[in-house]
Amino acid sequence: MNITELKTAVRELPQNELAEFFEWLEEFQESLWDRQIEEDLKAGKFDPLIRQAEQAFSEGKCREI
């Protein structure tokens, strides 16, 4: 199925199934986001920000919540 066929199929969904599809799509998008965050964390992309936050905490510039 290509994107044009997918768009047509979505337009033809009954209202209740469209709502179910939107819910699924949102959950799917969130899982993609979570996976990207996990990959970035494993790759060390957040390391500088983590060090910066740890330093700010140790210097008393922020506190636990």
C-alpha positions, 0 to 999 in steps of 0.5 A, spaced: 500 500 500 502 506 498 501 513 501 495 515 496 492 508 497 493 509 505 490 516 505 484 514 501 483 508 506 483 513 512 478 517 508 473 512 508 473 509 515 467 510 519 467 515 524 468 510 530 474 506 526 477 513 525 477 515 532 480 508 533 485 509 528 487 516 531 488 513 538 493 507 535 497 512 531 498 517 537 500 511 541 505 508 535 508 515 534 509 515 541 513 509 541 517 511 535 519 517 539 521 513 545 525 509 541 529 515 538 530 517 545 533 511 548 537 510 541 540 517 543 541 516 550 545 509 548 549 513 543 551 518 548 548 524 545 545 526 552 551 526 556 553 533 555 546 535 558 547 530 563 554 532 566 551 539 565 545 538 570 549 534 575 554 540 575 549 545 576 546 540 582 552 539 585 553 547 585 547 548 588 544 551 582 538 546 582 535 542 587 531 535 587 524 535 586 
